Every structure is written in structure tokens, then in C-alpha cells.
């Protein structure tokens, strides 16, 4: 009887361990996707990167504007972003669903550009990006929202 109990405990432990490892792998994939998204933003510009990493059914929530629905609406909005403005970010945390096809990342972003007076301008934000695994296995973002944040030394 005691042996059966410990045997079941061992099996359950192995199963739980496998699920945890699997979820950790998905979390690692989400970190990787988010970091690749930021790198692409530096490489080709934020507007083009936002469109490249977006799912077809994307939703974006620009400040003081209606919700954007779909990649075409997103491209219309991001196409107006200044090419000299850069956006980079680093995810702080990632969470994945048990099914491994859905998750989110959040972190801090840095915006660099030129102010109206020609001086360099830097501002900071915090973001939340919701990701969905696509049928081909690739991660695409389906919703993104952000707000302003204090500089790194004040967080």
C-alpha cells in the first residue's frame, strides 16, 4: 500500500515536472519573440516592425484614438511614425497558457527621437503585449497596450 502511494507520487511528480518544463519552454519562446520584435524595431523602424510581428487579427490601443482592428489599420497608423524615432524594449516577465498557444509579455520601453526644437528627446514607457502562436508555430502579437513610465533609475 505504501509502495503504491509513493509510486503514484513519483508518477505525478514526473508529469507535473514535464508540464512545468514545457511551460518554461513556451515562456522562453515568448521572451525570444519579444526580444526579436525589439531588435527588428531597431533594424527596420518601429512602425514596420509592429506590422511585421502582428497577427492578421491584431488589436492596438493608441492613446486618444479609436481601437485599431486588423493589420491594415495598424499599418495605416504606424506608417505615420517618424522614421528617426526609435523604440526599443526589454521584456521583464512572460507568462504562457497551459496549452502553450497563448501568452503575454510586459516590460519597459525607451523612445528616442528629435524634439520639435531639434534637440534629442528620450522618454520611457511600460508595455503589455499579448501573443498567440500561429498555425505555423510562429508567435505573433494580437494586442498591445502601453503607457508612460519613469526613467530606469526611478522604477
C-alpha positions as CSV (number, residue, x, y, z in Angstrom):
1,X,0.0,0.0,0.0
2,X,2.8,2.4,1.0
3,X,4.7,1.5,-2.2
4,X,1.7,2.2,-4.4
5,X,1.3,5.6,-2.7
6,X,4.9,6.6,-3.4
7,X,4.8,5.1,-6.9
8,X,1.8,7.3,-7.7
9,X,3.6,10.3,-6.1
10,X,6.6,9.6,-8.4
11,X,4.4,9.4,-11.5
12,X,2.6,12.6,-10.6
13,X,5.9,14.3,-9.9
14,X,7.2,13.3,-13.3
15,X,4.0,14.5,-15.0
16,X,4.0,17.8,-13.2
17,X,7.7,18.3,-13.9
18,X,7.1,17.7,-17.6
19,X,4.3,20.2,-17.7
20,X,6.4,22.8,-15.9
21,X,9.3,22.3,-18.3
22,X,7.0,22.5,-21.2
23,X,5.6,25.8,-19.9
24,X,9.1,27.1,-19.2
25,X,10.0,26.4,-22.8
26,X,6.9,28.4,-24.0
27,X,7.9,31.3,-21.7
28,X,11.4,31.2,-23.2
29,X,9.8,31.3,-26.7
30,X,7.8,34.4,-25.6
31,X,10.9,36.1,-24.3
32,X,12.7,35.3,-27.5
33,X,9.8,36.6,-29.7
34,X,9.6,39.8,-27.8
35,X,13.3,40.4,-27.9
36,X,13.3,39.7,-31.7
37,X,10.5,42.1,-32.1
38,X,12.5,44.9,-30.3
39,X,15.6,44.0,-32.4
40,X,13.6,44.3,-35.6
41,X,12.3,47.7,-34.4
42,X,15.9,48.9,-34.2
43,X,16.7,47.3,-37.6
44,X,13.8,48.4,-39.8
45,X,12.0,51.0,-37.7
46,X,9.3,50.6,-35.1
47,X,6.3,51.1,-37.4
48,X,7.4,48.4,-39.9
49,X,8.4,46.0,-37.0
50,X,5.0,46.4,-35.4
51,X,3.3,45.4,-38.6
52,X,5.8,42.5,-39.3
53,X,5.2,40.9,-35.9
54,X,1.5,41.4,-35.8
55,X,-1.2,38.7,-36.4
56,X,-3.8,39.4,-39.0
57,X,-6.5,39.8,-36.3
58,X,-4.3,42.3,-34.3
59,X,-5.8,45.0,-32.0
60,X,-3.8,48.1,-31.0
61,X,-4.9,50.7,-28.5
62,X,-3.2,54.1,-29.4
63,X,-3.7,56.9,-26.9
64,X,-6.7,59.1,-27.6
65,X,-7.6,57.2,-30.8
66,X,-10.1,54.5,-31.6
67,X,-9.0,50.9,-31.2
68,X,-7.2,49.7,-34.3
69,X,-8.6,46.4,-35.7
70,X,-6.5,44.4,-38.2
71,X,-3.1,44.7,-39.8
72,X,-4.2,47.2,-42.4
73,X,-5.4,49.6,-39.8
74,X,-2.2,49.1,-37.8
75,X,-0.1,49.8,-40.9
76,X,-2.0,53.0,-41.5
77,X,-1.3,54.2,-38.1
78,X,2.4,53.1,-37.8
79,X,3.1,54.4,-41.3
80,X,2.8,57.9,-39.9
81,X,5.5,57.3,-37.3
82,X,8.7,59.3,-37.8
83,X,11.5,57.2,-39.2
84,X,14.0,58.9,-37.0
85,X,12.2,57.9,-33.8
86,X,13.4,54.6,-32.4
87,X,11.7,52.3,-29.9
88,X,13.5,49.6,-28.1
89,X,12.3,47.5,-25.2
90,X,13.1,44.6,-23.0
91,X,10.6,42.1,-21.5
92,X,10.6,41.9,-17.7
93,X,8.3,38.8,-17.5
94,X,6.4,36.4,-19.7
95,X,3.5,34.2,-18.9
96,X,2.2,31.3,-21.0
97,X,-1.1,29.4,-21.1
98,X,-1.1,25.7,-20.2
99,X,-2.0,24.9,-23.8
100,X,1.2,26.7,-25.0
101,X,-0.6,28.7,-27.7
102,X,-1.2,32.0,-25.9
103,X,0.8,34.2,-23.6
104,X,1.9,37.7,-22.7
105,X,5.0,39.7,-22.1
106,X,5.4,43.0,-20.3
107,X,8.4,45.3,-19.8
108,X,9.8,48.7,-20.3
109,X,10.5,50.7,-23.5
110,X,12.7,53.6,-24.4
111,X,11.7,56.1,-27.1
112,X,14.3,58.2,-28.8
113,X,13.8,60.9,-31.3
114,X,14.1,64.5,-32.1
115,X,12.0,67.1,-30.3
116,X,10.4,70.0,-32.2
117,X,13.3,72.2,-31.3
118,X,15.8,69.8,-32.9
119,X,17.2,68.5,-29.5
120,X,17.4,64.8,-28.8
121,X,14.4,63.6,-26.9
122,X,14.1,60.4,-24.7
123,X,11.0,59.1,-23.0
124,X,10.1,55.9,-21.3
125,X,7.1,53.6,-21.3
126,X,5.7,50.3,-20.0
127,X,4.0,47.8,-22.2
128,X,1.9,44.7,-22.2
129,X,1.9,42.6,-25.4
130,X,-0.4,39.6,-25.8
131,X,0.9,36.8,-28.1
132,X,-0.7,34.0,-29.9
133,X,1.0,31.0,-31.5
134,X,0.1,30.9,-35.2
135,X,-0.7,27.7,-37.1
136,X,2.8,27.7,-38.5
137,X,4.2,27.7,-34.9
138,X,5.4,31.4,-35.1
139,X,4.4,33.8,-32.3
140,X,2.6,37.0,-33.4
141,X,1.2,39.7,-31.2
142,X,-2.5,40.1,-31.1
143,X,-2.9,43.0,-28.7
144,X,-0.5,45.7,-27.3
145,X,-1.0,48.5,-24.9
146,X,1.4,50.8,-23.2
147,X,1.7,53.9,-21.0
148,X,4.4,56.2,-19.8
149,X,6.9,55.1,-17.2
150,X,9.6,56.7,-15.1
151,X,13.2,56.5,-16.2
152,X,15.1,53.3,-15.3
153,X,16.7,54.8,-12.1
154,X,13.3,55.7,-10.7
155,X,11.5,52.4,-11.1
